[in-house]
Amino acid sequence: MNTAFAFDTHSSVKQLVSTGFTEEQAETQVRLLSEVLEAQLSTKADVARVDTHVLELKRDMKEMEMRLKHDLTLRLGGMMAASIAVVAALVKLL
């Protein structure tokens, strides 16, 4: 196995044989169990890939936040300019 999970296959085979399994049956059972366990465990590479995706998402969210701030600033500035123009027009009319 190439994971950090330690599974004593020899001991497992001995236990199965002592409970009535043949050597071949015990080895097959333990091999299959090892394969299942190995397939289900995350490797360091899996964790690194997830970390990379999380960092990319954080970066994307930061970029989106900056764009939203920029858009809101422009809209607020436009509304303020329009409000000043309306007030100036009303002052001239009155």
Distance bins in CASP14 RR format, pairs under 12 A and 6 or more apart:
PFRMAT RR
TARGET T0000
AUTHOR 0000-0000-0000
RMODE 2
METHOD distances of the structure
MODEL  1
1 7 1 0 0 1 0 0 0 0 0 0 0
1 8 0 0 0 0 0 1 0 0 0 0 0
1 9 0 0 0 0 1 0 0 0 0 0 0
1 30 0 0 0 0 0 1 0 0 0 0 0
1 31 0 0 0 0 0 1 0 0 0 0 0
1 33 0 0 0 0 0 1 0 0 0 0 0
1 34 1 0 0 1 0 0 0 0 0 0 0
1 35 0 0 0 0 1 0 0 0 0 0 0
1 36 0 0 0 0 0 1 0 0 0 0 0
1 37 1 0 0 1 0 0 0 0 0 0 0
1 38 1 0 1 0 0 0 0 0 0 0 0
1 39 0 0 0 0 0 1 0 0 0 0 0
1 40 0 0 0 0 0 1 0 0 0 0 0
1 41 0 0 0 0 1 0 0 0 0 0 0
1 43 0 0 0 0 0 1 0 0 0 0 0
2 34 0 0 0 0 0 1 0 0 0 0 0
2 37 0 0 0 0 0 1 0 0 0 0 0
2 38 1 0 0 1 0 0 0 0 0 0 0
2 39 0 0 0 0 0 1 0 0 0 0 0
2 41 0 0 0 0 1 0 0 0 0 0 0
2 42 0 0 0 0 0 1 0 0 0 0 0
2 43 1 0 0 1 0 0 0 0 0 0 0
2 44 0 0 0 0 1 0 0 0 0 0 0
2 45 0 0 0 0 1 0 0 0 0 0 0
2 46 0 0 0 0 0 1 0 0 0 0 0
3 34 0 0 0 0 0 1 0 0 0 0 0
3 35 0 0 0 0 0 1 0 0 0 0 0
3 37 0 0 0 0 1 0 0 0 0 0 0
3 38 1 0 0 1 0 0 0 0 0 0 0
3 39 0 0 0 0 1 0 0 0 0 0 0
3 40 0 0 0 0 1 0 0 0 0 0 0
3 41 1 0 1 0 0 0 0 0 0 0 0
3 42 0 0 0 0 1 0 0 0 0 0 0
3 43 1 0 0 1 0 0 0 0 0 0 0
3 44 0 0 0 0 1 0 0 0 0 0 0
3 45 0 0 0 0 0 1 0 0 0 0 0
3 46 0 0 0 0 0 1 0 0 0 0 0
3 47 0 0 0 0 0 1 0 0 0 0 0
4 37 0 0 0 0 0 1 0 0 0 0 0
4 38 0 0 0 0 0 1 0 0 0 0 0
4 41 0 0 0 0 1 0 0 0 0 0 0
4 42 0 0 0 0 1 0 0 0 0 0 0
4 43 0 0 0 0 1 0 0 0 0 0 0
4 44 0 0 0 0 1 0 0 0 0 0 0
4 47 0 0 0 0 0 1 0 0 0 0 0
5 33 0 0 0 0 0 1 0 0 0 0 0
5 34 0 0 0 0 1 0 0 0 0 0 0
5 36 0 0 0 0 0 1 0 0 0 0 0
5 37 1 0 0 1 0 0 0 0 0 0 0
5 38 1 0 0 1 0 0 0 0 0 0 0
5 39 0 0 0 0 0 1 0 0 0 0 0
5 40 0 0 0 0 1 0 0 0 0 0 0
5 41 1 0 1 0 0 0 0 0 0 0 0
5 42 0 0 0 0 0 1 0 0 0 0 0
5 43 0 0 0 0 0 1 0 0 0 0 0
6 12 0 0 0 0 0 1 0 0 0 0 0
6 34 0 0 0 0 0 1 0 0 0 0 0
6 37 0 0 0 0 0 1 0 0 0 0 0
6 38 0 0 0 0 0 1 0 0 0 0 0
6 41 0 0 0 0 0 1 0 0 0 0 0
7 13 0 0 0 0 0 1 0 0 0 0 0
7 30 0 0 0 0 1 0 0 0 0 0 0
7 31 0 0 0 0 0 1 0 0 0 0 0
7 32 0 0 0 0 0 1 0 0 0 0 0
7 33 1 0 0 1 0 0 0 0 0 0 0
7 34 1 0 1 0 0 0 0 0 0 0 0
7 35 0 0 0 0 0 1 0 0 0 0 0
7 36 0 0 0 0 0 1 0 0 0 0 0
7 37 1 0 0 1 0 0 0 0 0 0 0
7 38 0 0 0 0 1 0 0 0 0 0 0
7 40 0 0 0 0 0 1 0 0 0 0 0
7 41 0 0 0 0 0 1 0 0 0 0 0
8 14 0 0 0 0 1 0 0 0 0 0 0
8 15 0 0 0 0 1 0 0 0 0 0 0
8 30 0 0 0 0 1 0 0 0 0 0 0
8 33 0 0 0 0 0 1 0 0 0 0 0
8 34 0 0 0 0 0 1 0 0 0 0 0
8 37 0 0 0 0 0 1 0 0 0 0 0
9 15 0 0 0 0 0 1 0 0 0 0 0
9 16 0 0 0 0 0 1 0 0 0 0 0
9 26 0 0 0 0 1 0 0 0 0 0 0
9 27 0 0 0 0 1 0 0 0 0 0 0
9 28 0 0 0 0 0 1 0 0 0 0 0
9 29 0 0 0 0 0 1 0 0 0 0 0
9 30 1 0 1 0 0 0 0 0 0 0 0
9 31 1 0 0 1 0 0 0 0 0 0 0
9 32 0 0 0 0 0 1 0 0 0 0 0
9 33 0 0 0 0 1 0 0 0 0 0 0
9 34 1 0 0 1 0 0 0 0 0 0 0
9 35 0 0 0 0 0 1 0 0 0 0 0
9 37 0 0 0 0 0 1 0 0 0 0 0
9 38 0 0 0 0 0 1 0 0 0 0 0
10 16 0 0 0 0 0 1 0 0 0 0 0
10 17 0 0 0 0 0 1 0 0 0 0 0
10 23 0 0 0 0 0 1 0 0 0 0 0
10 26 0 0 0 0 0 1 0 0 0 0 0
10 27 0 0 0 0 1 0 0 0 0 0 0
10 30 0 0 0 0 1 0 0 0 0 0 0
10 34 0 0 0 0 0 1 0 0 0 0 0
11 17 0 0 0 0 0 1 0 0 0 0 0
11 18 0 0 0 0 0 1 0 0 0 0 0
11 26 0 0 0 0 0 1 0 0 0 0 0
11 30 0 0 0 0 1 0 0 0 0 0 0
12 18 0 0 0 0 0 1 0 0 0 0 0
12 19 0 0 0 0 0 1 0 0 0 0 0
12 21 0 0 0 0 0 1 0 0 0 0 0
12 26 1 0 0 1 0 0 0 0 0 0 0
12 27 0 0 0 0 1 0 0 0 0 0 0
12 28 0 0 0 0 0 1 0 0 0 0 0
12 29 1 0 0 1 0 0 0 0 0 0 0
12 30 1 0 1 0 0 0 0 0 0 0 0
12 31 0 0 0 0 1 0 0 0 0 0 0
12 32 0 0 0 0 0 1 0 0 0 0 0
12 33 1 0 0 1 0 0 0 0 0 0 0
12 34 0 0 0 0 1 0 0 0 0 0 0
12 37 0 0 0 0 0 1 0 0 0 0 0
13 19 0 0 0 0 0 1 0 0 0 0 0
13 20 0 0 0 0 0 1 0 0 0 0 0
13 21 0 0 0 0 1 0 0 0 0 0 0
13 22 0 0 0 0 0 1 0 0 0 0 0
13 23 1 0 0 1 0 0 0 0 0 0 0
13 24 0 0 0 0 0 1 0 0 0 0 0
13 25 0 0 0 0 1 0 0 0 0 0 0
13 26 1 0 1 0 0 0 0 0 0 0 0
13 27 1 0 1 0 0 0 0 0 0 0 0
13 28 0 0 0 0 1 0 0 0 0 0 0
13 29 0 0 0 0 1 0 0 0 0 0 0
13 30 1 0 1 0 0 0 0 0 0 0 0
13 31 0 0 0 0 1 0 0 0 0 0 0
13 33 0 0 0 0 0 1 0 0 0 0 0
13 34 0 0 0 0 0 1 0 0 0 0 0
14 20 0 0 0 0 0 1 0 0 0 0 0
14 21 0 0 0 0 0 1 0 0 0 0 0
14 23 0 0 0 0 1 0 0 0 0 0 0
14 26 1 0 0 1 0 0 0 0 0 0 0
14 27 0 0 0 0 0 1 0 0 0 0 0
14 30 0 0 0 0 1 0 0 0 0 0 0
15 21 0 0 0 0 1 0 0 0 0 0 0
15 26 0 0 0 0 1 0 0 0 0 0 0
15 29 0 0 0 0 0 1 0 0 0 0 0
15 30 0 0 0 0 1 0 0 0 0 0 0
15 33 0 0 0 0 0 1 0 0 0 0 0
16 22 0 0 0 0 1 0 0 0 0 0 0
16 23 0 0 0 0 1 0 0 0 0 0 0
16 24 0 0 0 0 0 1 0 0 0 0 0
16 25 1 0 0 1 0 0 0 0 0 0 0
16 26 1 1 0 0 0 0 0 0 0 0 0
16 27 0 0 0 0 1 0 0 0 0 0 0
16 28 0 0 0 0 1 0 0 0 0 0 0
16 29 1 0 0 1 0 0 0 0 0 0 0
16 30 1 0 0 1 0 0 0 0 0 0 0
16 31 0 0 0 0 0 1 0 0 0 0 0
16 32 0 0 0 0 0 1 0 0 0 0 0
16 33 0 0 0 0 0 1 0 0 0 0 0
17 23 1 0 1 0 0 0 0 0 0 0 0
17 24 0 0 0 0 1 0 0 0 0 0 0
17 25 0 0 0 0 1 0 0 0 0 0 0
17 26 1 0 1 0 0 0 0 0 0 0 0
17 27 0 0 0 0 1 0 0 0 0 0 0
17 29 0 0 0 0 0 1 0 0 0 0 0
17 30 0 0 0 0 0 1 0 0 0 0 0
18 26 0 0 0 0 1 0 0 0 0 0 0
19 25 0 0 0 0 0 1 0 0 0 0 0
19 26 0 0 0 0 1 0 0 0 0 0 0
19 29 0 0 0 0 0 1 0 0 0 0 0
20 26 0 0 0 0 1 0 0 0 0 0 0
20 29 0 0 0 0 0 1 0 0 0 0 0
21 27 0 0 0 0 1 0 0 0 0 0 0
21 28 0 0 0 0 1 0 0 0 0 0 0
21 29 1 0 0 1 0 0 0 0 0 0 0
21 30 0 0 0 0 1 0 0 0 0 0 0
22 28 0 0 0 0 1 0 0 0 0 0 0
22 29 0 0 0 0 0 1 0 0 0 0 0
23 29 0 0 0 0 0 1 0 0 0 0 0
23 30 0 0 0 0 0 1 0 0 0 0 0
24 30 0 0 0 0 0 1 0 0 0 0 0
24 31 0 0 0 0 0 1 0 0 0 0 0
25 31 0 0 0 0 0 1 0 0 0 0 0
25 32 0 0 0 0 0 1 0 0 0 0 0
26 32 0 0 0 0 0 1 0 0 0 0 0
26 33 0 0 0 0 0 1 0 0 0 0 0
27 33 0 0 0 0 0 1 0 0 0 0 0
27 34 0 0 0 0 0 1 0 0 0 0 0
28 34 0 0 0 0 0 1 0 0 0 0 0
28 35 0 0 0 0 0 1 0 0 0 0 0
29 35 0 0 0 0 0 1 0 0 0 0 0
29 36 0 0 0 0 0 1 0 0 0 0 0
30 36 0 0 0 0 0 1 0 0 0 0 0
30 37 0 0 0 0 0 1 0 0 0 0 0
31 37 0 0 0 0 0 1 0 0 0 0 0
31 38 0 0 0 0 0 1 0 0 0 0 0
32 38 0 0 0 0 0 1 0 0 0 0 0
32 39 0 0 0 0 0 1 0 0 0 0 0
33 39 0 0 0 0 0 1 0 0 0 0 0
33 40 0 0 0 0 0 1 0 0 0 0 0
34 40 0 0 0 0 0 1 0 0 0 0 0
34 41 0 0 0 0 0 1 0 0 0 0 0
35 41 0 0 0 0 0 1 0 0 0 0 0
39 46 0 0 0 0 0 1 0 0 0 0 0
40 46 0 0 0 0 0 1 0 0 0 0 0
41 47 0 0 0 0 0 1 0 0 0 0 0
42 48 0 0 0 0 0 1 0 0 0 0 0
42 49 0 0 0 0 1 0 0 0 0 0 0
42 50 0 0 0 0 1 0 0 0 0 0 0
42 51 0 0 0 0 0 1 0 0 0 0 0
43 49 0 0 0 0 1 0 0 0 0 0 0
43 50 0 0 0 0 0 1 0 0 0 0 0
44 50 0 0 0 0 0 1 0 0 0 0 0
44 51 0 0 0 0 0 1 0 0 0 0 0
45 51 0 0 0 0 0 1 0 0 0 0 0
45 52 0 0 0 0 0 1 0 0 0 0 0
46 52 0 0 0 0 0 1 0 0 0 0 0
46 53 0 0 0 0 0 1 0 0 0 0 0
47 53 0 0 0 0 0 1 0 0 0 0 0
47 54 0 0 0 0 0 1 0 0 0 0 0
48 54 0 0 0 0 0 1 0 0 0 0 0
48 55 0 0 0 0 0 1 0 0 0 0 0
49 55 0 0 0 0 0 1 0 0 0 0 0
49 56 0 0 0 0 0 1 0 0 0 0 0
50 56 0 0 0 0 0 1 0 0 0 0 0
50 57 0 0 0 0 0 1 0 0 0 0 0
51 57 0 0 0 0 0 1 0 0 0 0 0
51 58 0 0 0 0 0 1 0 0 0 0 0
52 58 0 0 0 0 0 1 0 0 0 0 0
52 59 0 0 0 0 0 1 0 0 0 0 0
53 59 0 0 0 0 0 1 0 0 0 0 0
53 60 0 0 0 0 0 1 0 0 0 0 0
54 60 0 0 0 0 0 1 0 0 0 0 0
54 61 0 0 0 0 0 1 0 0 0 0 0
55 61 0 0 0 0 0 1 0 0 0 0 0
55 62 0 0 0 0 0 1 0 0 0 0 0
56 62 0 0 0 0 0 1 0 0 0 0 0
56 63 0 0 0 0 0 1 0 0 0 0 0
57 63 0 0 0 0 0 1 0 0 0 0 0
57 64 0 0 0 0 0 1 0 0 0 0 0
58 64 0 0 0 0 0 1 0 0 0 0 0
58 65 0 0 0 0 0 1 0 0 0 0 0
59 65 0 0 0 0 0 1 0 0 0 0 0
59 66 0 0 0 0 0 1 0 0 0 0 0
60 66 0 0 0 0 0 1 0 0 0 0 0
60 67 0 0 0 0 0 1 0 0 0 0 0
61 67 0 0 0 0 0 1 0 0 0 0 0
61 68 0 0 0 0 0 1 0 0 0 0 0
62 68 0 0 0 0 0 1 0 0 0 0 0
62 69 0 0 0 0 0 1 0 0 0 0 0
63 69 0 0 0 0 0 1 0 0 0 0 0
63 70 0 0 0 0 0 1 0 0 0 0 0
64 70 0 0 0 0 0 1 0 0 0 0 0
64 71 0 0 0 0 0 1 0 0 0 0 0
65 71 0 0 0 0 0 1 0 0 0 0 0
65 72 0 0 0 0 0 1 0 0 0 0 0
66 72 0 0 0 0 0 1 0 0 0 0 0
66 73 0 0 0 0 0 1 0 0 0 0 0
67 73 0 0 0 0 0 1 0 0 0 0 0
67 74 0 0 0 0 0 1 0 0 0 0 0
68 74 0 0 0 0 0 1 0 0 0 0 0
68 75 0 0 0 0 0 1 0 0 0 0 0
69 75 0 0 0 0 0 1 0 0 0 0 0
69 76 0 0 0 0 0 1 0 0 0 0 0
70 76 0 0 0 0 0 1 0 0 0 0 0
70 77 0 0 0 0 0 1 0 0 0 0 0
71 77 0 0 0 0 0 1 0 0 0 0 0
71 78 0 0 0 0 0 1 0 0 0 0 0
72 78 0 0 0 0 0 1 0 0 0 0 0
72 79 0 0 0 0 0 1 0 0 0 0 0
73 79 0 0 0 0 0 1 0 0 0 0 0
73 80 0 0 0 0 0 1 0 0 0 0 0
74 80 0 0 0 0 0 1 0 0 0 0 0
74 81 0 0 0 0 0 1 0 0 0 0 0
75 81 0 0 0 0 0 1 0 0 0 0 0
75 82 0 0 0 0 0 1 0 0 0 0 0
76 82 0 0 0 0 0 1 0 0 0 0 0
76 83 0 0 0 0 0 1 0 0 0 0 0
77 83 0 0 0 0 1 0 0 0 0 0 0
77 84 0 0 0 0 1 0 0 0 0 0 0
77 85 0 0 0 0 0 1 0 0 0 0 0
78 84 0 0 0 0 1 0 0 0 0 0 0
78 85 0 0 0 0 1 0 0 0 0 0 0
78 86 0 0 0 0 0 1 0 0 0 0 0
79 85 0 0 0 0 0 1 0 0 0 0 0
79 86 0 0 0 0 0 1 0 0 0 0 0
80 86 0 0 0 0 0 1 0 0 0 0 0
80 87 0 0 0 0 0 1 0 0 0 0 0
81 87 0 0 0 0 0 1 0 0 0 0 0
81 88 0 0 0 0 0 1 0 0 0 0 0
82 88 0 0 0 0 0 1 0 0 0 0 0
82 89 0 0 0 0 0 1 0 0 0 0 0
83 89 0 0 0 0 0 1 0 0 0 0 0
83 90 0 0 0 0 0 1 0 0 0 0 0
84 90 0 0 0 0 0 1 0 0 0 0 0
84 91 0 0 0 0 0 1 0 0 0 0 0
85 91 0 0 0 0 0 1 0 0 0 0 0
85 92 0 0 0 0 0 1 0 0 0 0 0
86 92 0 0 0 0 0 1 0 0 0 0 0
86 93 0 0 0 0 0 1 0 0 0 0 0
87 93 0 0 0 0 0 1 0 0 0 0 0
87 94 0 0 0 0 0 1 0 0 0 0 0
88 94 0 0 0 0 0 1 0 0 0 0 0
END
